[in-house]
């Protein structure tokens, strides 16, 4: 059995839903994981924010605007009046529950999680009944009956495997099973989620749980590109990547994939195929345990980075200095992306600045701290890139762009550069020329 995931854009309009139907309506049995329709999650977050601030009239108005959008979708998607009426009844129930949530007297994170869960519940119900109207053998698998995270907010894989198989068995035979991405329950049984981009993660968790033959993630671009097409012209899709290469690219800014996505599949060597909903014949990118070729394959960029330079004369030939630094970041649960050291200083980067002031205050007790915000990590990814004969070309960028930090040699698959965000586009364009264009023309 295959697992196919479609994002919000893929089910964001009636026309796109019809394209998805054409893609999945084959004889091969499959589970289809859907995100909320594009724009819905953002709208639900706005409603939740207004509710939290006590702006009930605004929240109520936003609910009405979103419901009107869904009414238009139902009017244009269904030709069967009986099915349309059934779906409209369910949609009305969802929006009635949203209105009730806007009147929550005690606002907690659980209320926000319940708000945003409605998007996936809507998209899956609407799309499953559209398939039934079109004569496709379809059944809904409620993700809230099998998807659960533990106390560490990690997938409870044993629980998921046992309950997913139970839900499939109880549901009965169908050619296509539809389920929600992103949403789940926590260890206490409350509605929760896998955070933004979590529908990708849902798909690979489900794929591992059923030992799928392949997991496909369908989006609006034809696979991993060798650079960010939003900033660089003439990029191209990479046909094959290893799990390690894909994980590095996802973590360091390639928006096509959720950073945690590949992990469930890696353990069981299940292929992950990235495909383009708008061009279903495009080959896309396939991700397996095999690394094809050496050298730099792709470049990604991660914004929102803050760099800290921690300097102290006490660091010179002193043991325990770094452990004191790391202990502070651990205490404030703040992850470090890049790190470089010298005899008297350590520079590092973080992307979570919620506890930055407290961290800076503690570090200042034994070191001089300099903070640079609005930085970007540019990550170059490939197999054995530290030893490839063309890797040296990337260092030509040092004469054209001010590079704040370099992480080289920590991984065989990754070299990272830190630049000011204002220099990001220029750096990406130059690296595209240094690393790819000149190699091709050589």
C-alpha positions in Angstrom: 0.0 0.0 0.0 1.2 3.5 -0.8 0.8 6.7 1.3 0.2 9.9 -0.6 0.2 13.4 1.1 -1.3 16.5 -0.5 -0.7 20.0 1.0 -3.0 22.9 1.3 -2.4 24.3 -2.2 -3.2 20.9 -3.7 -6.7 20.9 -2.2 -7.0 24.7 -2.1 -9.5 25.0 -4.9 -12.2 23.0 -6.7 -9.9 22.8 -9.8 -7.0 21.5 -7.7 -9.2 18.9 -5.9 -10.1 17.5 -9.3 -6.4 17.3 -10.2 -5.8 15.3 -7.0 -8.6 13.0 -7.8 -7.0 12.3 -11.2 -3.7 11.5 -9.5 -5.0 9.1 -6.8 -7.8 7.4 -8.8 -5.8 4.3 -9.7 -6.1 0.7 -8.9 -3.3 0.7 -6.3 -4.7 0.8 -2.7 -3.5 3.9 -0.8 -3.9 6.1 2.2 -4.2 9.8 1.3 -3.1 12.3 3.9 -4.5 15.9 3.5 -3.6 19.2 4.9 -6.2 22.0 5.5 -7.2 23.9 2.4 -4.7 26.7 1.7 -5.4 29.8 3.9 -7.6 28.0 6.4 -5.0 27.4 9.1 -3.9 31.0 9.0 -7.5 32.1 9.2 -8.1 29.8 12.2 -5.0 31.1 13.9 -6.3 34.7 13.4 -9.6 33.6 15.0 -7.8 32.0 17.9 -5.7 35.1 18.5 -8.8 37.4 18.5 -10.5 35.1 20.9 -7.5 35.0 23.2 -7.4 38.9 23.2 -11.1 39.0 24.1 -12.0 40.5 20.7 -15.1 38.2 20.4 -16.9 40.3 17.8 -13.8 40.2 15.5 -13.4 36.5 16.0 -17.1 35.9 15.2 -16.8 38.0 12.0 -13.7 36.1 10.9 -15.6 32.8 11.4 -18.4 34.1 9.2 -15.9 35.1 6.4 -14.3 31.7 6.5 -17.6 29.9 6.4 -18.7 31.9 3.3 -15.5 30.7 1.5 -16.4 27.1 2.3 -20.0 27.6 1.2 -18.7 28.7 -2.2 -16.5 25.6 -2.4 -19.4 23.3 -1.6 -21.6 25.0 -4.2 -19.0 24.5 -7.0 -17.6 21.1 -6.0 -20.7 18.9 -5.8 -23.2 18.0 -8.5 -25.1 15.6 -6.3 -27.6 17.5 -4.2 -27.9 14.8 -1.6 -24.1 14.6 -1.0 -23.9 18.4 -1.0 -26.6 18.6 1.7 -24.8 16.0 3.8 -21.5 17.8 3.6 -23.1 21.2 4.3 -24.6 19.8 7.5 -21.1 18.7 8.7 -19.5 22.0 7.7 -22.2 23.9 9.6 -21.5 21.8 12.6 -17.8 22.6 12.4 -18.4 26.3 12.1 -21.0 26.2 15.0 -18.2 24.6 17.1 -15.9 27.4 16.1 -18.4 30.0 17.2 -18.7 28.3 20.5 -14.9 28.3 20.9 -14.9 32.1 20.4 -16.9 32.3 23.6 -14.4 30.3 25.6 -14.3 31.8 29.2 -10.8 30.3 30.0 -8.3 30.5 27.1 -5.5 27.9 27.0 -3.2 26.4 24.4 -5.7 23.5 24.2 -8.3 26.0 22.8 -5.9 27.2 20.1 -5.1 23.5 19.2 -8.8 22.8 18.9 -9.3 25.8 16.7 -6.6 24.9 14.2 -7.6 21.2 14.1 -10.9 22.1 12.3 -9.0 22.8 9.0 -8.0 19.2 8.4 -11.3 17.9 9.6 -13.0 20.1 7.0 -10.7 19.3 4.0 -10.8 15.5 4.5 -14.6 15.3 4.9 -15.2 17.5 1.9 -12.7 15.7 -0.3 -13.7 12.2 0.8 -17.4 12.9 -0.1 -16.3 14.5 -3.4 -14.5 11.2 -4.3 -17.7 9.2 -3.3 -19.7 11.5 -5.6 -17.3 10.6 -8.4 -17.7 6.9 -7.8 -14.4 6.3 -6.1 -14.3 3.7 -3.3 -13.4 5.9 -0.4 -13.4 5.8 3.4 -12.4 8.3 6.1 -9.8 7.3 8.8 -10.1 9.8 11.7 -6.6 10.7 12.6 -7.7 11.6 16.2 -8.4 7.9 16.7 -4.8 6.7 16.1 -2.4 9.6 15.9 -0.9 10.4 19.4 2.2 12.1 20.8 3.9 11.2 24.1 5.0 13.4 27.0 8.1 14.5 25.0 5.8 15.5 22.1 7.2 12.7 20.0 5.0 10.3 18.0 3.9 7.3 20.1 4.8 4.8 17.3 3.6 1.7 19.1 0.2 3.3 19.9 -0.1 4.6 16.3 0.7 1.3 14.7 -1.7 -0.7 16.8 -4.6 1.8 16.5 -4.2 2.6 12.9 -4.4 -1.0 11.9 -7.5 -1.3 14.2 -9.2 1.7 12.6 -8.5 0.4 9.1 -10.0 -3.0 10.0 -13.0 -1.5 11.6 -13.6 0.8 8.7 -13.7 -2.0 6.1 -12.4 -2.3 2.6 -11.9 0.7 0.4 -9.6 1.6 -2.5 -8.6 4.9 -1.0 -8.5 5.8 2.7 -8.5 9.6 3.5 -7.0 10.9 6.8 -6.0 14.1 8.3 -2.4 15.3 8.5 -1.0 17.6 11.2 -3.6 16.9 13.9 -3.2 14.3 16.7 -3.9 13.8 20.4 -1.4 14.2 23.2 -0.7 11.7 25.9 -3.7 13.0 28.0 -6.1 12.6 25.1 -6.4 16.3 24.3 -6.4 17.5 20.7 -2.9 18.6 19.7 -0.8 18.8 16.5 2.6 18.1 15.0 3.3 21.8 14.4 3.5 23.6 11.1 4.4 21.4 8.2 3.3 18.4 10.2 1.2 16.8 7.5 4.4 15.6 5.9 5.4 14.1 9.2 2.0 12.4 9.5 2.4 10.8 6.1 5.8 9.3 6.9 4.6 8.1 10.4 1.6 6.4 8.7 3.9 5.0 6.0 6.2 3.4 8.6 3.2 2.2 10.6 1.8 0.2 7.7 5.1 -0.6 6.1 4.1 1.2 2.9 5.8 0.4 -0.4 6.4 4.1 -0.9 5.4 7.5 0.6 4.7 10.3 -1.9 4.5 13.9 -0.9 2.7 16.0 -3.5 3.2 19.8 -3.5 3.4 22.7 -5.9 7.0 22.2 -7.0 8.7 19.3 -8.7 10.9 18.0 -5.9 14.0 19.4 -4.1 15.7 22.0 -6.2 19.5 22.6 -6.2 18.8 26.1 -4.9 15.9 28.2 -3.7 13.8 29.0 -6.9 12.2 32.0 -5.0 15.6 33.8 -5.0 17.7 32.2 -7.8 16.8 31.7 -11.5 17.4 28.5 -13.5 17.4 26.0 -10.6 16.5 22.4 -11.3 15.0 19.4 -9.4 17.4 16.9 -8.0 16.4 13.4 -9.1 17.8 11.4 -6.2 18.9 12.2 -2.6 19.8 10.1 0.5 17.8 10.4 3.7 20.8 12.3 5.3 21.0 14.8 2.4 17.2 15.4 2.5 17.2 15.8 6.3 19.9 18.5 6.1 18.1 20.4 3.3 14.8 20.3 5.2 16.3 21.5 8.4 18.3 24.3 6.8 15.4 25.9 5.0 14.2 23.9 2.0 10.5 24.5 2.5 9.3 21.6 0.5 9.8 19.1 3.4 9.2 19.1 7.1 12.6 18.6 8.9 11.5 15.5 10.8 9.8 13.8 7.8 12.5 11.4 6.7 13.2 9.8 10.1 10.3 7.3 10.3 11.1 6.0 6.8 14.9 5.8 7.3 14.6 3.0 9.8 12.6 0.8 7.4 14.2 1.9 4.1 10.9 3.1 2.7 11.3 5.4 -0.3 10.0 8.9 -0.1 9.0 10.5 -3.4 8.4 14.3 -3.8 6.0 15.0 -6.7 4.4 18.1 -8.2 0.6 18.2 -8.2 0.6 20.8 -11.0 2.8 18.6 -13.2 2.1 15.0 -12.3 4.4 13.7 -15.0 7.5 15.4 -13.6 9.9 12.9 -12.1 10.3 14.8 -8.9 12.9 13.8 -6.3 13.2 10.3 -4.7 14.8 9.9 -1.3 16.3 6.5 -0.2 19.2 5.2 1.9 21.4 5.4 -1.2 23.7 8.4 -1.9 24.0 8.9 -5.6 27.3 10.6 -6.5 29.5 13.0 -4.5 29.9 16.7 -4.2 27.5 19.6 -3.6 24.0 18.8 -4.8 21.9 21.6 -3.3 21.9 24.9 -1.4 19.3 25.9 1.1 18.9 29.0 3.4 17.5 29.3 6.9 16.4 32.8 8.0 15.6 34.1 11.5 19.1 33.3 12.9 20.8 35.1 15.8 24.6 34.8 16.3 26.3 35.1 19.6 30.0 35.7 20.1 31.1 34.7 23.6 34.6 35.9 24.4 36.6 35.5 27.6 40.3 35.5 28.5 39.4 32.8 31.0 38.8 30.4 28.1 42.5 30.3 27.2 43.6 26.7 27.9 40.8 26.3 30.4 38.7 23.2 30.7 35.0 23.4 31.5 34.4 26.7 29.7 32.3 25.3 26.9 30.4 23.0 29.2 29.4 26.1 31.2 28.2 27.8 28.0 26.2 24.8 26.8 24.7 24.3 30.2 23.0 27.7 29.9 21.5 26.9 26.5 20.3 23.5 27.8 18.7 25.0 30.8 16.7 27.4 28.6 15.9 24.6 26.1 17.5 26.5 23.2 19.1 24.6 20.4 22.3 25.6 18.7 22.6 25.3 14.9 26.2 26.3 14.2 29.3 26.7 16.4 32.9 27.7 15.8 35.6 28.2 18.4 39.0 29.9 18.9 41.4 30.1 21.8 39.5 32.8 23.6 36.0 32.9 21.9 33.1 30.8 20.8 30.6 31.8 18.2 27.3 30.1 17.8 23.8 30.5 16.3 20.3 30.0 17.5 16.9 30.3 15.8 14.8 30.6 19.0 15.2 33.9 20.8 12.4 33.6 23.3 15.0 33.3 26.1 17.8 35.3 24.5 17.9 38.1 27.1 18.1 35.6 30.0 20.8 33.6 28.2 22.8 36.8 27.5 22.5 37.9 31.1 23.9 34.6 32.4 26.7 34.4 29.8 27.7 38.0 30.7 28.6 36.9 34.2 31.8 35.3 32.9 32.2 36.5 29.3 31.8 39.4 26.9 28.8 38.7 24.7 28.1 40.2 21.3 24.7 39.5 19.6 24.0 39.9 15.9 20.4 39.4 14.7 18.9 39.1 11.2 21.4 36.5 10.1 20.9 33.6 7.6 22.5 30.2 7.5 23.3 29.0 4.0 23.7 25.3 3.9 25.4 23.4 1.1 24.4 19.7 1.0 25.8 16.6 -0.8 27.5 13.3 -0.2 31.2 13.5 1.0 31.3 17.2 0.1 34.2 17.9 2.4 36.5 15.8 0.1 35.0 16.6 -3.3 37.4 18.3 -5.8 34.8 21.0 -6.6 34.0 22.0 -3.0 36.7 24.6 -2.9 34.8 26.7 -5.3 32.3 27.7 -2.7 35.0 29.6 -0.8 35.2 32.1 -3.7 32.2 33.7 -2.0 34.5 35.0 0.8 35.8 37.7 -1.6 32.3 38.9 -2.5 30.1 38.5 0.6 30.9 39.0 4.3 30.7 35.5 5.8 30.3 35.7 9.6 30.9 32.0 10.3 31.8 28.8 8.5 31.0 25.2 9.7 33.1 22.8 7.7 34.0 19.2 8.5 31.3 18.6 11.2 29.4 16.5 8.7 30.3 14.7 5.4 27.0 16.0 4.0 26.9 19.6 5.0 28.9 22.8 4.9 27.2 25.9 6.5 27.9 29.6 6.0 26.5 32.4 8.1 25.7 35.7 6.4 23.6 38.8 7.1 20.1 38.3 5.9 20.4 41.4 3.7 23.2 39.5 1.8 21.3 36.3 1.4 20.0 36.7 -2.1 23.4 37.8 -3.5 25.1 34.9 -1.7 22.7 32.4 -3.1 23.1 33.7 -6.6 26.9 33.7 -6.4 27.0 30.2 -5.0 24.7 29.0 -7.8 27.3 30.4 -10.2 30.4 29.2 -8.4 29.2 25.7 -7.5 26.8 24.7 -10.4 27.0 27.0 -13.4 30.8 26.9 -13.7 30.9 23.1 -13.1 28.4 22.6 -15.9 30.3 24.9 -18.3 33.7 23.5 -17.3 
